[in-house]
Amino acid sequence: MVVAGENMLKLKVFLICLAVMLILFSAIGAYEMYAMERAIARSIYADAFDDMQDIGYLEPQLADYYVQRMRDLGWDVSGDAFSGSHPRMEGIRARKERNEMVTLSLSVYPSRLSQWMNRFVEGEKAFTFTGSRPSEYFDPGW
């Protein structure tokens, strides 16, 4: 009888260790997925910001291109992902010779897993990036 009790104890210890390993590896995998998606969102933001800085405004076709890239990743960009960005029209583009700034704001909802992780880390579901830089656009007639 003592042997059966020891085997049951070993089985319980094995199952607990297995459960802990599964939880630990799942948590590591979830964090890595979150970090990868956040890095992708940050790179899209940086690329869009560089393009915006070069032309002095957020061109609608450029915004549509980046929104489509995010849709291809399966992210929710049903609203205006670039809300708060300025300027957004060619007629009021920022110019370098006037020392004007461009401001880009990006807000996107990634996969559900990354939303949960971001809520835990940042306190909100969406990945949000905002910044301002001096425009690099020179008016050709200047």
FIRO-538320 format. One record per residue (C-alpha): x, y, z; residue number from 0; residue in three letters. Coordinates in Angstrom, 1 decimal. Example, Ala and Ser with C-alpha at 12.3 -4.5 7.8 and 13.67 -1.06 7.14 Angstrom:
<sites>
+--------+--------+--------+-----+---------+
:   east :  north :     up : num : residuo :
+--------+--------+--------+-----+---------+
:   12.3 :   -4.5 :    7.8 :   0 :     ALA :
:   13.7 :   -1.1 :    7.1 :   1 :     SER :
+--------+--------+--------+-----+---------+
</sites>
This chain:
<sites>
+--------+--------+--------+-----+---------+
:   east :  north :     up : num : residuo :
+--------+--------+--------+-----+---------+
:    0.0 :    0.0 :    0.0 :   0 :     MET :
:    2.8 :    2.4 :    0.7 :   1 :     VAL :
:    4.1 :    2.0 :   -2.9 :   2 :     VAL :
:    0.7 :    3.0 :   -4.3 :   3 :     ALA :
:    0.6 :    6.2 :   -2.1 :   4 :     GLY :
:    4.1 :    7.2 :   -3.3 :   5 :     GLU :
:    3.1 :    6.7 :   -6.9 :   6 :     ASN :
:    0.0 :    8.9 :   -6.4 :   7 :     MET :
:    2.2 :   11.6 :   -4.8 :   8 :     LEU :
:    4.7 :   11.4 :   -7.7 :   9 :     LYS :
:    1.8 :   11.6 :  -10.2 :  10 :     LEU :
:    0.4 :   14.7 :   -8.4 :  11 :     LYS :
:    3.9 :   16.4 :   -8.4 :  12 :     VAL :
:    4.4 :   15.5 :  -12.0 :  13 :     PHE :
:    1.0 :   17.0 :  -13.0 :  14 :     LEU :
:    1.6 :   20.2 :  -11.0 :  15 :     ILE :
:    5.1 :   20.6 :  -12.6 :  16 :     CYS :
:    3.5 :   20.0 :  -16.0 :  17 :     LEU :
:    0.8 :   22.6 :  -15.4 :  18 :     ALA :
:    3.4 :   25.1 :  -14.2 :  19 :     VAL :
:    5.5 :   24.5 :  -17.3 :  20 :     MET :
:    2.5 :   24.9 :  -19.6 :  21 :     LEU :
:    1.4 :   28.1 :  -17.9 :  22 :     ILE :
:    5.0 :   29.5 :  -18.0 :  23 :     LEU :
:    5.6 :   28.7 :  -21.7 :  24 :     PHE :
:    2.2 :   30.1 :  -22.6 :  25 :     SER :
:    2.9 :   33.3 :  -20.7 :  26 :     ALA :
:    6.3 :   33.6 :  -22.5 :  27 :     ILE :
:    4.7 :   33.0 :  -25.9 :  28 :     GLY :
:    1.9 :   35.5 :  -25.2 :  29 :     ALA :
:    4.4 :   38.2 :  -24.2 :  30 :     TYR :
:    6.6 :   37.5 :  -27.3 :  31 :     GLU :
:    3.5 :   37.8 :  -29.5 :  32 :     MET :
:    2.6 :   41.1 :  -27.8 :  33 :     TYR :
:    6.2 :   42.4 :  -28.2 :  34 :     ALA :
:    6.3 :   41.4 :  -31.9 :  35 :     MET :
:    2.9 :   43.1 :  -32.7 :  36 :     GLU :
:    3.9 :   46.2 :  -30.8 :  37 :     ARG :
:    7.2 :   46.4 :  -32.7 :  38 :     ALA :
:    5.3 :   46.0 :  -36.0 :  39 :     ILE :
:    2.9 :   48.8 :  -35.0 :  40 :     ALA :
:    5.8 :   51.0 :  -33.9 :  41 :     ARG :
:    7.6 :   50.4 :  -37.3 :  42 :     SER :
:    4.4 :   51.3 :  -39.2 :  43 :     ILE :
:    4.2 :   54.5 :  -37.1 :  44 :     TYR :
:    7.8 :   55.3 :  -37.8 :  45 :     ALA :
:    7.5 :   54.7 :  -41.5 :  46 :     ASP :
:    4.4 :   56.8 :  -41.8 :  47 :     ALA :
:    6.0 :   59.6 :  -39.7 :  48 :     PHE :
:    9.1 :   59.6 :  -41.9 :  49 :     ASP :
:    6.9 :   59.9 :  -45.0 :  50 :     ASP :
:    4.7 :   62.6 :  -43.5 :  51 :     MET :
:    7.8 :   64.6 :  -42.4 :  52 :     GLN :
:    9.2 :   64.5 :  -45.9 :  53 :     ASP :
:    6.0 :   65.7 :  -47.7 :  54 :     ILE :
:    4.8 :   68.0 :  -44.9 :  55 :     GLY :
:    1.4 :   66.5 :  -44.4 :  56 :     TYR :
:   -0.4 :   63.1 :  -44.0 :  57 :     LEU :
:   -1.5 :   62.4 :  -47.6 :  58 :     GLU :
:   -4.8 :   60.4 :  -47.7 :  59 :     PRO :
:   -3.4 :   57.8 :  -50.1 :  60 :     GLN :
:   -0.4 :   57.3 :  -47.7 :  61 :     LEU :
:   -2.7 :   56.9 :  -44.8 :  62 :     ALA :
:   -4.8 :   54.4 :  -46.8 :  63 :     ASP :
:   -1.7 :   52.4 :  -47.6 :  64 :     TYR :
:   -0.7 :   52.1 :  -43.9 :  65 :     TYR :
:   -4.3 :   51.3 :  -42.9 :  66 :     VAL :
:   -4.3 :   48.5 :  -45.5 :  67 :     GLN :
:   -1.1 :   47.2 :  -44.1 :  68 :     ARG :
:   -2.6 :   47.0 :  -40.6 :  69 :     MET :
:   -5.8 :   45.4 :  -42.0 :  70 :     ARG :
:   -3.6 :   42.8 :  -43.7 :  71 :     ASP :
:   -2.2 :   41.9 :  -40.2 :  72 :     LEU :
:   -5.8 :   41.4 :  -39.0 :  73 :     GLY :
:   -5.9 :   44.5 :  -36.8 :  74 :     TRP :
:   -9.0 :   46.5 :  -36.2 :  75 :     ASP :
:   -8.6 :   49.9 :  -37.9 :  76 :     VAL :
:  -12.3 :   50.5 :  -38.5 :  77 :     SER :
:  -12.1 :   54.1 :  -37.1 :  78 :     GLY :
:   -9.7 :   56.8 :  -38.1 :  79 :     ASP :
:   -6.3 :   55.3 :  -37.1 :  80 :     ALA :
:   -4.6 :   58.6 :  -37.7 :  81 :     PHE :
:   -7.0 :   60.8 :  -35.7 :  82 :     SER :
:   -5.2 :   63.7 :  -34.2 :  83 :     GLY :
:   -2.6 :   63.9 :  -36.9 :  84 :     SER :
:   -1.9 :   67.4 :  -38.4 :  85 :     HIS :
:   -1.7 :   68.6 :  -41.1 :  86 :     PRO :
:   -3.8 :   66.3 :  -43.2 :  87 :     ARG :
:   -4.3 :   68.4 :  -46.4 :  88 :     MET :
:   -1.9 :   69.5 :  -49.0 :  89 :     GLU :
:   -3.0 :   73.1 :  -48.9 :  90 :     GLY :
:   -1.9 :   73.5 :  -45.3 :  91 :     ILE :
:    1.2 :   71.4 :  -45.4 :  92 :     ARG :
:    4.0 :   72.2 :  -42.9 :  93 :     ALA :
:    7.1 :   73.8 :  -44.4 :  94 :     ARG :
:   10.7 :   73.6 :  -43.2 :  95 :     LYS :
:   11.5 :   77.3 :  -44.1 :  96 :     GLU :
:    8.7 :   78.3 :  -41.7 :  97 :     ARG :
:    9.9 :   75.9 :  -39.0 :  98 :     ASN :
:    6.5 :   74.2 :  -38.9 :  99 :     GLU :
:    5.9 :   70.9 :  -37.2 : 100 :     MET :
:    4.1 :   67.8 :  -38.3 : 101 :     VAL :
:    2.2 :   65.7 :  -35.7 : 102 :     THR :
:    1.3 :   62.0 :  -36.2 : 103 :     LEU :
:   -1.0 :   60.0 :  -34.0 : 104 :     SER :
:   -1.6 :   56.4 :  -34.5 : 105 :     LEU :
:   -4.1 :   54.3 :  -32.6 : 106 :     SER :
:   -4.8 :   50.7 :  -33.6 : 107 :     VAL :
:   -6.4 :   47.6 :  -32.0 : 108 :     TYR :
:   -4.1 :   44.6 :  -32.5 : 109 :     PRO :
:   -5.0 :   40.9 :  -32.0 : 110 :     SER :
:   -7.1 :   40.0 :  -28.9 : 111 :     ARG :
:   -4.1 :   38.5 :  -27.2 : 112 :     LEU :
:   -2.0 :   41.6 :  -27.7 : 113 :     SER :
:   -5.0 :   43.8 :  -26.5 : 114 :     GLN :
:   -5.1 :   41.8 :  -23.3 : 115 :     TRP :
:   -1.4 :   42.0 :  -22.8 : 116 :     MET :
:   -1.4 :   45.8 :  -23.6 : 117 :     ASN :
:   -4.2 :   46.3 :  -21.1 : 118 :     ARG :
:   -2.0 :   44.6 :  -18.5 : 119 :     PHE :
:    1.2 :   46.5 :  -19.4 : 120 :     VAL :
:   -0.1 :   49.9 :  -20.6 : 121 :     GLU :
:   -3.6 :   50.0 :  -19.2 : 122 :     GLY :
:   -5.4 :   50.3 :  -22.5 : 123 :     GLU :
:   -6.4 :   48.0 :  -25.3 : 124 :     LYS :
:   -5.1 :   50.0 :  -28.3 : 125 :     ALA :
:   -1.5 :   50.6 :  -29.3 : 126 :     PHE :
:   -1.2 :   54.4 :  -29.3 : 127 :     THR :
:    1.8 :   56.4 :  -30.6 : 128 :     PHE :
:    1.9 :   60.2 :  -30.9 : 129 :     THR :
:    4.8 :   62.6 :  -31.7 : 130 :     GLY :
:    5.8 :   65.8 :  -33.4 : 131 :     SER :
:    8.8 :   66.6 :  -35.6 : 132 :     ARG :
:    9.9 :   69.5 :  -37.7 : 133 :     PRO :
:    8.8 :   69.3 :  -41.3 : 134 :     SER :
:   11.4 :   68.5 :  -44.0 : 135 :     GLU :
:    9.3 :   69.8 :  -46.9 : 136 :     TYR :
:   10.7 :   72.8 :  -48.7 : 137 :     PHE :
:    8.3 :   74.8 :  -50.9 : 138 :     ASP :
:    9.8 :   74.7 :  -54.5 : 139 :     PRO :
:    8.8 :   78.3 :  -55.0 : 140 :     GLY :
:   10.6 :   79.5 :  -51.9 : 141 :     TRP :
+--------+--------+--------+-----+---------+
</sites>
